[in-house]
């Protein structure tokens, strides 16, 4: 094939690519044409240009085949192809993008540099060119530059180009911005163009939004469950603390109430648990199973028994009795209850690890502050 064509559909705006971007690479025998001086890339020390790049506006940019070939494997293959006619100069047509964008693209092939002003004006064109001609360094630069300049107005256009130019990072960032600001994006011209010309991408966007909402719900539910498991784990610690050491108004039967300790570090949980223990000890309805607070207390005692690994030495009431009952009724053991026990144990382990990590960080910070203060002379 004499032509290499890449097409992509993008909504028409004043600063973006036209609805159909066409990039053609074609070798032609020169016909006594004069070369424009403003497109020259070489200096006096370089060899004479042997390739001319022709843009949509008819501009001719002299260039060196070796430099183009070293920067782009696509150009390398095209330059290496034999010509139909013998000639000292080849022509490569780059059409469908502004002349200045082609000039910036060629300058990047020579210098590997692109300033912010050019990225602001021609970023989307340079992304298309870097994809077509396989210039990864420029493509990464354009991907970052366009991601930094995403707005409600241009996100649909950039999303379409990112999808066509295989830029997954830019595509994902566009999707997230669009999903978080969908109401505003719906009012833009780009979205209306998308609805009329690319229903598959519209469906893809709606599916992404639905999956994002599902992930948020799952994350929210997981956090709520973890919070519940942590609360139960804390309640287990407080129950053991009350039955072993005592806390304010409630303590072991063999401990003098006047010697009970003051409020502990988890007093908000511990205080509520003490009230439940007092109620459990005096409630008359619990015998017939008619008291909801007593049922919860039974569940806490059973949960403690399921977690406790020292039933012979444990001072929590009914711990060994629950252990014995579980062993006798193992066949009727509830799978949901076993799952709850595992979740609470896991939450307790995670809490212990995070607490240990915080202690290490606090110790490191105190040590740093200590030596920092020692460095000053008073």
Buried (B, 14 or more C-beta within 10 A) or exposed (E): EEEBEBEBBBBEBEEBBEEEBBBBBBBBEBEEEEBEEEBBBBEEEEEEBBBBBBBBEEBBBBBBBEBBBEBBEBBBEBBEEEEEEEEEBBBBBBBBBBBBBBBBBBBBBBEEEBEEEBBEBBBBBBBBBBBBBBBEEBBEBBBBBBBEBBEBBBBBBBBBBBBBBEBEEBBBBBBBBBBEEEEEBEEBEBBEBBEEBBEEBBEBBEEBBEEBEEEEEEEEEEEEEBEBBBEBBBBBBBBBBBBBBBBBEBBBEEEEEEEBEEEBEBBEBBBEBBEBBEBBEEBEEBEEEEBEBBEEBBEBBBBBBBBBEEBEEBEBBBBBEBBEEBEEEEEEEEEEBEEBBEBBBEBBEBBEEEEEEEEEEEEEEEEEEEEEEEEEEE
